[in-house]
Amino acid sequence: MNKYNLIDFRKNHFSQFGEDGIVEKILSECRIDGGWFVEFGAWDGQHLSNTRWLADNGWSGIFIEGDPGRYSVLEDTYRKSDRVHTCEAMVTASGPSSLDSILASTPIPKDFDVLSVDIDGNDYHVWEGLVEYSPKVVIIESNATFPFNVEFIQRENDCLGSSALSLYQLGCKKGYSLACYNDINCIFVREDLFSYLSLIESSYAFLFHLGRHGGSGGFFVSDYKGVWDWLLPQEIGWGYNDIRIPAEYIEPHQLGLTKAARILYRLIRRGRASFPFTKSPHQILLDRSHHYRIVQESDELLPLFQAHKKRG
């Protein structure tokens, strides 16, 4: 049997970072031919969608979008469809706008096939709150600026997002195995189907580094509003250890320490950089987190490098 890395199957029909091709390979290997999908925020049902290609190939599904303008376009697109349902809602982790509650009003089966979550922040909490349904494949966005060994779960309703490691840990708790990471999204497969895949390597650390081509390099973390924060005070090469840098002044590809220092110096001279001296970068992240910890001990790091083993 030929083994493979799912990242090599990246292909975009409508998706942004190759998710269409990766999911297509997973569905083929798991012998899933047709079924149900759910995607939120769905935008207009086409723009950077991870499931539009499924809808175009005869699948049934549910698009959920909270922005009224985008939803109007989405609704018009599928108004006459008897397979694809649309819903205008801001999905929350619990209550009447939770995913469980929204899906309960639809004909979707409990073990539907593909769930795509991309809401720039609350992704972790919404997936954690999904308890009545067990999708076979889950595509969920991480904050790609966190290094592989950072546990970070944002506070609900912030816009920072959660780290890949915390999403990986949540997936394990919910009965899923990480199948691919593409530097933005973690793609999980339900444990009972994971054996259908023939991955070359299945450890979290391998999949993370295989999929990563950018990010912060371990020095910075950014929220979805474009503010970059230093991650570790001891990694900073000069006295100030609580500098915040607006992303509109420094592009992600410029974030080498030497270049960042030069640019920051120029910004300070021009009076365009602000310094919240009252808080350390560690405290800033703590304030915005439900949970934040850097995994550094070898006995905790080792399992992240070990190949997948069937749980339970």
N, C-alpha and C positions, 0 to 999 in steps of 0.2 A: 504494500500500500504506500503510495507516494505521500509524503508529509509536506506540509506547507505552512507559511505564515499568512494569516488572513490579511495583513496589511498590504500584501502584494496584489490583492484583488481590488484595490481601490478603483472606483469608477463613478463618475457623476452623470446621472440622468438629470436630476434636479438638485441633488445634495451638494454640499460645499467642499467637503474634504474626503470624498471617496466612499462615504457611508453606503451609497446605493450598491456598489459592487461588493463590498464586504458582507452586507446583509444578504445579498443575492446568493453568495457562496454559502453562507450559513444555512439559509433556507433549503438550498439544494442538498447540502450534506445531511441535514436533518429530515429530509424527505417531506418537506412542507410545501405543498403545491396549492396555493390559494388559501384564503382564510380571512382573518380580521386584523386590522391595525388601529392604533390610536396615536394621534400626534397633537401635541400642544407645546408652546404657542405655535400655531399652524400658519401664522401670517395670512397669506391669501390662498393657501393650499398648494402653492407652487414654488414660491420664492425660497430657495435653499431648503426645500422640503426633503426629509428622509423617507417619506412614504408615498409621495405623489406617484412614483413609478409603480407602486403596488396598485393604487387606485386605477391607473391607466391600463393595468393588466388584469382587470376583472375582480380585484379584491373588494371586500366590504370594509368599511372603516368609519372612523369618527375623527373629524378635525375640530379642535377646540381652540378658539382665539378670543382674547379678552379686549383687544383694541377695536372699538366700534368701526373705524374706517376700514381696517384690514378685514374685519369680519364681514362687512357689507360686500366686499369683492368675493370673499370665500363663499358666502351664502349664494350669491348670484351664479357662481361657477357650478355649484352642485344642487341648485334648486330643483332640477328635474331628475336627479339621480335617485334611484330606489335602493342603491347599494351604499352610498356614502352619506353619512349624517353630519351635520354641522351644529356646533353649539357655541354660543357667545358666553364666555365665562372666564373670570380670572381664577384659575385653579389654586386652591389652598390646601394646606396639609390636613385639615380636619373641617368638620362642619358641613353645611349644605353645599358648599362649593368644592368639597374634596373630590378627588377623582373617583373614589368609591361611590359617592352620592350621584355624581354626574352620570357615570356609566350605568348605575342602577336603573336609570330611566330609558335605557336603550336596549336593543335586542342582542348586544354583544355577549358572547359566551364568557364564562369565568376564566377559562384558560386560553384567551385569545392569543394571537401569534406575535405581533410586533408592537412594542410601545416605544415612542420617541419623545423624550423630554428635553426641552430647550427653552427655559424661561429666564435665563441670565440671573440666577441667584438662588431661588427657593427649590431648585431641582431635588436636592437631597431630601428635604423635609416632605415634599410631595410624594416621592417614591416610598419613603419610609411609611407614610400614612396610607399607602395602598395595601390593604390587607384582604379584601374580598376577592381580588382578581390576581391571577398568576400568569402574566404573559410569558411566552416562550423565549422571546428575545427582547432585551431592553437596551435602547440607545440613550445615554444620558450624558449631559454636558458637565465637564469638570472645569475648574479654574486651572488652565494650563500653565500658569506662571508659578505654581507651587512645585518644588522638587518632589521626587518620588517618595521621600521618607517623611513627609509632613502630614500629620493628621489635622485637618481643619474642616470644621463644620460651621458654616456661617450662622449667625442669628437669623431667625425667621424674618422674612420681608426685608432683608438687606440686599445689596446688589454685588456682593463679593464672590459668591459661589463657594463650592466646597472642593477640597482637593481630591485628586484621583485615588489616593490611598484611603481616604475616608469613604468614598463611594465603593471602592473595592471591599472594604470591611463590611459595609452595609449590604452589598450584594451577597457576600458569604453568609451573613445572618439570615437573609431572605431566601437562601437556597439557590444561589446563582454562582456561576464561575465566570471570571473575566476571560473573554475570548480574543479581544483585540482592543488596543488603545491607539488612536490616531492623532494624538497630541491635543485633541480637543474633547472628543467623546470617548467614554468607556462603553464598550459593547459587551453585554453580558448574555450568556446562554443559560437557560434553566438547567439545573444539575442533572435531571433525568435525561436530558438530550445531549449533554456535553460529550459523551463518549462517541457520538457520531462524527465528531471533528477529529482530524488527524494533524494536530499542530506539531510543528518541529519542537517547540518549547512552550510551556504554558505557565511559567512562574510570573507573578505580578511584576517583579523587577525587570525581567526580560521583555515582557510585552510593553511595559512603560517606556523603556529606553529604545526599543525597536521603533516605536511609533513617534518618538519625540524628535522634532527637527528644529525647534525654536525654544520658546519659553524664556525664563529669566536667567537660566544658568545657575540658579541657586542663590542669587543675591537680592532679587527684587520679587515682589508680588504685587499684582495690579487688580483693582476692582473693575467692575463693568462700566464705571463712569470715567475711567482713565487716570486714576491717581495711583502712582507707584510708591510703594513703601519698601524700605530696607527690611530684610527678613531677619538677619542675625546681626546684632550689634558688634560682635567680635570679628565679623568679616569686613568691617569698614576700615579703610586705610588712613583715616585721620580722626581728629578729636570729636567732631560732631557725630553722634550715633543715633539721631532721631530725625533725619532729614526726610521730607516727603517731596517727591518730584512729580509735578503734573505731566501726564503723558503727552500733552500737546506741545511740550517743549523738548521732550526726548523720546525718540521713536524706539520701540523694543529692540531693533537690530543694533542700536547704538549702545546698548547697556553693558559694555565692558567697563570695568572699574576705572581704568585710566581715562578713557574718553568721557565717562559719566562725570568724573571729577572735574575735568576741564570745562565741560558744558555747564555744570553746576556753578563753578566759580564765575563764569561769565554771567549767568543768570543772577547770581547774588549781586554782582557789581551793577547790573541793570535794575536791580530791585524787583525782579520778576519771580523770585522763589520765596516761599514762606516756610517758616520753621516752627512747628508746634513744640517748643522746648519743654513744655510742661509734661509731656508724655514720651516714654521710650517707644521705639517701633514695636517691641514685644508687647507693651501695654496696649498700643493702638489695635493690634491684631486680636489681643485678648478681649478688648471691649467689643469687637465686632464678631466675636465667635461664640458659638454654643459649646465648642470644644476645639482646643488648639494645643498641639504637642508635636515636638520634633523627635522622631524615633532615631536614637543614636546607639543604643546598646546592642551588642552583637547578637545576644540571644533573641532579641526582637527583630533584628534585621534579617537574620538567617531564614526564617520562614518565608520572607518576601522573595527570596531567591530560589525557593524550592518549587519543583514542578507540581502541577495540579494533582491533588489526590481526591478521590471521590469521598465526599463527606456523608456521614450518617450510615 
